[in-house]
């Protein structure tokens, strides 16, 4: 097993998933979270925030080890809760832009 880089934070999709409860693993407020976050969205949001993301699509969140959701490693540039919230809000913005281009 490879040791993870200490300068990286692990961002699991469940951290920002509006459909999950806090006890299931969500770490930000429901109003800031998003429905069914995708790994590529998290990666793109982290890239836009300058966090140097690396995806690991084969990983499963330890609490729900049977569901392979993948994870994103990002540069540790502050508290995980704040970085996670910024990523979620960035995805919300990206989804808003997508929705407005469909009309």
HELIX and SHEET records of a PDB file:
HELIX    1   1 UNK A   13  UNK A   16  5                                   4    
HELIX    2   2 UNK A   30  UNK A   32  5                                   3    
HELIX    3   3 UNK A   39  UNK A   48  1                                  10    
HELIX    4   4 UNK A   62  UNK A   64  5                                   3    
HELIX    5   5 UNK A   80  UNK A  102  1                                  23    
SHEET    1   A 3 UNK A   8  UNK A  12  0                                        
SHEET    2   A 3 UNK A  71  UNK A  75 -1                                        
SHEET    3   A 3 UNK A  54  UNK A  56 -1                                        
END                                                                             
